[in-house]
Every structure is written in C-alpha cells, then in structure tokens.
Amino acid sequence: MTNRQWVLDAYPDGPATEETWRLEEAPMPEPGPRQVLVRIRWLSLDPYMRGRISPAANYTAGVKPGEAMHGGGVGEVIESRHPDWKPGDLIEAMTLGWREHAVLTPDLPGADRANRVDPGLAPPQAMLSWLGMPGLTAWIGLTEMGRPRPGDTVLVSAASGAVGQLVCQIAAAMGARVVAIAGSPEKLAHCRALGCAAGIDHRATTDMAAAIAEACPNGVDVFFDNTGGPIHDAAIANLATHARVVICGRIAVIDKAPEADIGLRASARLIVTRASIHGLVVFDWWHRREEAMAKLAALHREGRLQFREDVLEGFERVPEAYVRMMAGRNLGKQLVRLRDGSL
C-alpha cells in the first residue's frame, strides 16, 4: 500500500498557487511503540501555513521543498501500538500533515500532543474550529489580551473567518458592542447574525479610517487584528484611550517581504491613547486548551456559539482549498473532507 501526500515543490515568490505543491506517493507508514496509524478524514486550512512555506525564520520550523506539508486534521485510528488507543478511536492533532495516512505519537507535549475526539460532544471536525486551535486563539486573545468590558467597542477584522467569527460571539457574550470587518455583504450578514452591531465591507470601502470612525464613534476599545495591512493602520488611527490591540494574523501582507510590510507610524497615536499592543501565537497558550474548550462548549450548549464551515471534498483539492482561503473566497472555517469517507 502507498500513502499519498502533498509535498512542497518550491518556496513561493509571492502568493502560493496550487502548483506550489505536488502530489506524491510514499510508502505506507508503520507505527512504532506507543504510536498509532491514522486514516485522515478531515484536514484544516489556516493562514499560519503561509509562514511554514517561507525560507524566512519564523516562530517554528517550516517545510522545506520536497517535504510533506504541515497541517492539522482529524482521523480514525486504524492500527495502534499504544495502550490507550484502539482501532476506531477518533483523534485530532496539529501534526498530521497533508497526507491520507499518518503515524502519531499521542504522548508528545504541548501543541504536538494528539487529542481524543468525542463525536457525542460535537461533529468531529469541530476539533479543527471552535473546539480546537481557532477556539483557543479567540478565547485567549480576548480574555487574556483584549479584556473587553461591558459596553466596550470591539473591532474584528476577517470577522467571518475561523477565528473572527468566534471572537465576535465571545466578545458579544462578554457584553461588548462588536463591529465586524469582512469582505462581502454575505460575510457581513453572517457576522450580524452572530451578534455584531455593525459591519464594514473592506472591499467596498475607499476610506477605511473614516468607515471605522463612523462605525465606532467613541473609538475602538479592543481591536482584534486578523489581517494586518491597511485595515490595521486604519484601526490604530481610531483607538480609544487605553485601547488594547491583539495582533493575531497578517494575511493582508503575508506575501510581502518583511521590509515591504510598512504602514502608519503609530508611536504618537499610542502615546496619546496609552494603548497596548499584544502579539498572539496560540501555541504559547496550549496549556490553557482544556480550560478554553470547556468554556466554549458551555457557550455552545447555551446556544450562544454558532459556527460556519466551508468544505471542499477530496484529498486532491487540498491546495485549492488553501489558495481559496488565502484569497478570502471562503465563508467560515476552510476544511477539506477526504473522499474515502466522512465522520
């Protein structure tokens, strides 16, 4: 038996395309002691992956040309040499990669650890969205860094995305007034259904700073930044006194060279507002994962947490799903369901 996998063909110069990866066959992996062989059912596509296919230094090791692409997913154990796992168990991990089968060592620490999936709690793919990494990102970013108080204005960019739609709902549950920034009327309608008080279509706006000022007349108390770029600059220009900025993503400028990622010089504005800016890498907070998941599960049970998915079918479409997500053509969490079955 062979195992299909998507490998990095070459580092992209600018935006990645579907040709950035090539489909290869490799020998079927075999589990060693305290390992399991997993048939992957769902794969997650996330903006952080762009940093993994760059030769530049990042907060974690990247993918070299010729290596299988990194990524998280959900699968089914089909062979086990671990006493706590048996065939048929469902498993989630950030380390499965763009493969049809993978070997996992469930006992690894931190973000490399595999997690058991309870299909009675939620659909298994929820472990890749609101019950997984995006959920932890949104929860930590708001509760530890943004800290909205009742009545605060929380501005969220990429508000209909995997993290953004959770930020909107958690902030609303905390009593904040939420303003969404998204890229289409359909996306903004989804955000309003999640409890956002106002929305800005960044693709239809010629003066983003003015649009934010109109939607946030008392200034922005918390800015959850999932995009960077011009939206970031416009939000910084509208910060309220003692505002908190959470920088989570930079998808708007991620294909630019570091020296080209420049914008508003914000030092004067930060002095005037006494604002604070926090960078967020969710893997620093993996020790809080179980706590955050319990809080999110409680919100879901109360009917205060909804989630939208954008699903493509078939392993062959994984690069297409990545390009679609990076171009903002998805609505909700971008997933691929592998063709050989669903959970």
Secondary structure, DSSP 8 states (H G I E B T S, - for coil): -EEEEEEE-S--SSS--GGGEEEEEEE-----TT-EEEEEEEEE--TTHHHHTSSS--SS----TTSB----EEEEEEEE-STT--TT-EEEETT--SBSEEEE-TT--GGGS-EE--TTTS-GGGGGTTTSHHHHHHHHIIIIII---TT-EEEESSTTSTTHHHHHHHHHHTT-EEEEEESSHHHHHHHHHTT-SEEEETTS-S-HHHHHHHH-TT-EEEEEESS-HHHHHHHHTTEEEEEEEEE---TTTTTS-GGG------HHHHHHHT-EEEE--GGGGGGGHHHHHHHHHHHHHTT-----EEEEESGGGHHHHHHHHHTT--SSEEEEE-TT---
